[in-house]
Amino acid sequence: MMSIRPFDFSDADYQALADISNAVWPDRPSVPQATKENDKRRDPKYYFQRLIVERGEEIVASAIRRSTTTS
């Protein structure tokens, strides 16, 4: 069964994002630390949320919800 949950900003979730990205775009390597740094620099006035899709205990996909406006 698949489920969707909020990203929890754990090392495991960041690693899963990198693993998924590297599987989809192998010629554009991704590392967890780069995503963490990007998240730290996000402007909090804009809505941003990461979501994780799990099948059982395995993370199989991710999604982003965001707004480009402040209102």
PyMOL commands that set and color helices and strands:
alter all, ss='L'
color gray80, all
select helices_A, chain A and resi 11-24+32-40
alter helices_A, ss='H'
color red, helices_A
select strands_A, chain A and resi 2-6+48-55+58-66
alter strands_A, ss='S'
color yellow, strands_A
deselect
rebuild
show_as cartoon
